[in-house]
Each structure stands twice: as C-alpha cells, then as structure tokens.
Amino acid sequence: MKDILYGLGAVLLLALMVIWGLALALAGPALLKFCILYLFG
C-alpha cells in the first residue's frame, strides 16, 4: 500500500513540475517584456 502512495506522490510531483515548467515557458517572455516596459517605458 505504501508503495502505491509513494508512486502516486511521485507522479503528482512530476505533473506539478511539468505544469510549472509550461507555465513559466509561456509566461516568461510576457513577464520579461512587461518588466522591460515597466522599467524603461
């Protein structure tokens, strides 16, 4: 039973990391552009 829980935890953690990675990849350029405009605009 414990092994199943550990497996689920690992899968959830991996899924979260993938989601965060995608979110950063998508939001990164927009945030960078916003920061540059905010600082120098």
N, CA, C and O atoms as CSV, one atom per row, in Angstrom:
chain,resi,resn,atom,element,x,y,z
A,1,MET,N,N,0.834,-1.203,0.000
A,1,MET,CA,C,0.000,0.000,0.000
A,1,MET,C,C,0.869,1.253,0.000
A,1,MET,O,O,0.596,2.220,-0.711
A,2,LYS,N,N,1.925,1.210,0.818
A,2,LYS,CA,C,2.811,2.375,0.904
A,2,LYS,C,C,3.472,2.668,-0.442
A,2,LYS,O,O,3.645,3.823,-0.831
A,3,ASP,N,N,3.840,1.587,-1.147
A,3,ASP,CA,C,4.497,1.769,-2.446
A,3,ASP,C,C,3.582,2.491,-3.424
A,3,ASP,O,O,4.030,3.342,-4.193
A,4,ILE,N,N,2.294,2.145,-3.391
A,4,ILE,CA,C,1.328,2.788,-4.290
A,4,ILE,C,C,1.242,4.274,-3.980
A,4,ILE,O,O,1.209,5.103,-4.889
A,5,LEU,N,N,1.207,4.612,-2.686
A,5,LEU,CA,C,1.131,6.016,-2.288
A,5,LEU,C,C,2.374,6.772,-2.730
A,5,LEU,O,O,2.286,7.898,-3.218
A,6,TYR,N,N,3.539,6.142,-2.556
A,6,TYR,CA,C,4.783,6.790,-2.991
A,6,TYR,C,C,4.768,7.011,-4.503
A,6,TYR,O,O,5.209,8.051,-4.991
A,7,GLY,N,N,4.256,6.022,-5.237
A,7,GLY,CA,C,4.169,6.142,-6.690
A,7,GLY,C,C,3.262,7.293,-7.093
A,7,GLY,O,O,3.602,8.086,-7.970
A,8,LEU,N,N,2.097,7.379,-6.441
A,8,LEU,CA,C,1.159,8.464,-6.735
A,8,LEU,C,C,1.782,9.812,-6.411
A,8,LEU,O,O,1.635,10.768,-7.173
A,9,GLY,N,N,2.473,9.891,-5.288
A,9,GLY,CA,C,3.127,11.137,-4.887
A,9,GLY,C,C,4.159,11.567,-5.919
A,9,GLY,O,O,4.243,12.741,-6.278
A,10,ALA,N,N,4.946,10.600,-6.392
A,10,ALA,CA,C,5.973,10.905,-7.383
A,10,ALA,C,C,5.338,11.391,-8.684
A,10,ALA,O,O,5.820,12.344,-9.296
A,11,VAL,N,N,4.256,10.733,-9.105
A,11,VAL,CA,C,3.572,11.125,-10.342
A,11,VAL,C,C,2.991,12.524,-10.203
A,11,VAL,O,O,3.092,13.335,-11.124
A,12,LEU,N,N,2.379,12.812,-9.049
A,12,LEU,CA,C,1.805,14.136,-8.819
A,12,LEU,C,C,2.886,15.202,-8.846
A,12,LEU,O,O,2.706,16.263,-9.443
A,13,LEU,N,N,4.012,14.918,-8.198
A,13,LEU,CA,C,5.122,15.863,-8.152
A,13,LEU,C,C,5.638,16.137,-9.563
A,13,LEU,O,O,5.896,17.282,-9.933
A,14,LEU,N,N,5.784,15.072,-10.337
A,14,LEU,CA,C,6.261,15.202,-11.714
A,14,LEU,C,C,5.285,16.037,-12.538
A,14,LEU,O,O,5.694,16.903,-13.312
A,15,ALA,N,N,3.978,15.765,-12.363
A,15,ALA,CA,C,2.958,16.515,-13.098
A,15,ALA,C,C,3.018,17.994,-12.730
A,15,ALA,O,O,2.922,18.855,-13.605
A,16,LEU,N,N,3.175,18.293,-11.440
A,16,LEU,CA,C,3.268,19.680,-10.994
A,16,LEU,C,C,4.474,20.371,-11.609
A,16,LEU,O,O,4.386,21.518,-12.047
A,17,MET,N,N,5.609,19.665,-11.641
A,17,MET,CA,C,6.823,20.246,-12.211
A,17,MET,C,C,6.637,20.543,-13.696
A,17,MET,O,O,7.075,21.584,-14.187
A,18,VAL,N,N,5.979,19.615,-14.414
A,18,VAL,CA,C,5.731,19.821,-15.844
A,18,VAL,C,C,4.821,21.024,-16.049
A,18,VAL,O,O,5.065,21.853,-16.926
A,19,ILE,N,N,3.760,21.115,-15.228
A,19,ILE,CA,C,2.816,22.234,-15.343
A,19,ILE,C,C,3.520,23.557,-15.063
A,19,ILE,O,O,3.335,24.533,-15.790
A,20,TRP,N,N,4.341,23.585,-13.989
A,20,TRP,CA,C,5.083,24.810,-13.665
A,20,TRP,C,C,6.043,25.181,-14.790
A,20,TRP,O,O,6.186,26.353,-15.137
A,21,GLY,N,N,6.702,24.161,-15.358
A,21,GLY,CA,C,7.624,24.406,-16.462
A,21,GLY,C,C,6.917,25.029,-17.658
A,21,GLY,O,O,7.409,25.987,-18.255
A,22,LEU,N,N,5.752,24.473,-18.002
A,22,LEU,CA,C,4.977,25.018,-19.122
A,22,LEU,C,C,4.512,26.431,-18.820
A,22,LEU,O,O,4.577,27.311,-19.678
A,23,ALA,N,N,4.043,26.647,-17.598
A,23,ALA,CA,C,3.548,27.973,-17.215
A,23,ALA,C,C,4.668,29.005,-17.313
A,23,ALA,O,O,4.460,30.108,-17.820
A,24,LEU,N,N,5.863,28.641,-16.824
A,24,LEU,CA,C,6.998,29.563,-16.886
A,24,LEU,C,C,7.427,29.806,-18.328
A,24,LEU,O,O,7.755,30.931,-18.704
A,25,ALA,N,N,7.422,28.742,-19.134
A,25,ALA,CA,C,7.814,28.887,-20.535
A,25,ALA,C,C,6.854,29.814,-21.274
A,25,ALA,O,O,7.269,30.597,-22.128
A,26,LEU,N,N,5.562,29.719,-20.938
A,26,LEU,CA,C,4.560,30.555,-21.603
A,26,LEU,C,C,4.563,31.972,-21.047
A,26,LEU,O,O,4.452,32.935,-21.806
A,27,ALA,N,N,4.688,32.108,-19.738
A,27,ALA,CA,C,4.572,33.421,-19.095
A,27,ALA,C,C,5.904,34.171,-19.075
A,27,ALA,O,O,5.921,35.397,-18.968
A,28,GLY,N,N,7.011,33.450,-19.175
A,28,GLY,CA,C,8.331,34.058,-19.086
A,28,GLY,C,C,8.544,35.233,-20.023
A,28,GLY,O,O,8.846,36.333,-19.561
A,29,PRO,N,N,8.393,35.030,-21.339
A,29,PRO,CA,C,8.597,36.134,-22.291
A,29,PRO,C,C,7.673,37.316,-22.035
A,29,PRO,O,O,8.093,38.469,-22.132
A,30,ALA,N,N,6.406,37.030,-21.707
A,30,ALA,CA,C,5.449,38.106,-21.452
A,30,ALA,C,C,5.859,38.900,-20.220
A,30,ALA,O,O,5.806,40.129,-20.216
A,31,LEU,N,N,6.275,38.178,-19.161
A,31,LEU,CA,C,6.710,38.852,-17.937
A,31,LEU,C,C,7.958,39.678,-18.194
A,31,LEU,O,O,8.090,40.795,-17.694
A,32,LEU,N,N,8.876,39.119,-18.981
A,32,LEU,CA,C,10.118,39.824,-19.298
A,32,LEU,C,C,9.818,41.115,-20.051
A,32,LEU,O,O,10.378,42.169,-19.747
A,33,LYS,N,N,8.928,41.021,-21.039
A,33,LYS,CA,C,8.542,42.189,-21.827
A,33,LYS,C,C,7.896,43.240,-20.935
A,33,LYS,O,O,8.184,44.432,-21.051
A,34,PHE,N,N,7.021,42.785,-20.043
A,34,PHE,CA,C,6.329,43.693,-19.130
A,34,PHE,C,C,7.328,44.406,-18.221
A,34,PHE,O,O,7.224,45.612,-17.994
A,35,CYS,N,N,8.305,43.641,-17.699
A,35,CYS,CA,C,9.314,44.227,-16.807
A,35,CYS,C,C,10.146,45.269,-17.549
A,35,CYS,O,O,10.421,46.341,-17.010
A,36,ILE,N,N,10.546,44.962,-18.776
A,36,ILE,CA,C,11.354,45.898,-19.562
A,36,ILE,C,C,10.568,47.172,-19.841
A,36,ILE,O,O,11.098,48.275,-19.710
A,37,LEU,N,N,9.296,47.018,-20.228
A,37,LEU,CA,C,8.452,48.186,-20.484
A,37,LEU,C,C,8.251,48.991,-19.214
A,37,LEU,O,O,8.245,50.222,-19.243
A,38,TYR,N,N,8.084,48.284,-18.088
A,38,TYR,CA,C,7.837,48.953,-16.808
A,38,TYR,C,C,9.064,49.741,-16.357
A,38,TYR,O,O,8.951,50.859,-15.853
A,39,LEU,N,N,10.250,49.131,-16.551
A,39,LEU,CA,C,11.484,49.770,-16.088
A,39,LEU,C,C,11.919,50.911,-17.004
A,39,LEU,O,O,12.348,51.961,-16.525
A,40,PHE,N,N,11.810,50.711,-18.326
A,40,PHE,CA,C,12.368,51.670,-19.274
A,40,PHE,C,C,11.310,52.487,-20.005
A,40,PHE,O,O,11.639,53.436,-20.716
A,41,GLY,N,N,10.043,52.124,-19.835
A,41,GLY,CA,C,8.976,52.797,-20.563
A,41,GLY,C,C,8.530,54.068,-19.863
A,41,GLY,O,O,7.633,54.758,-20.348
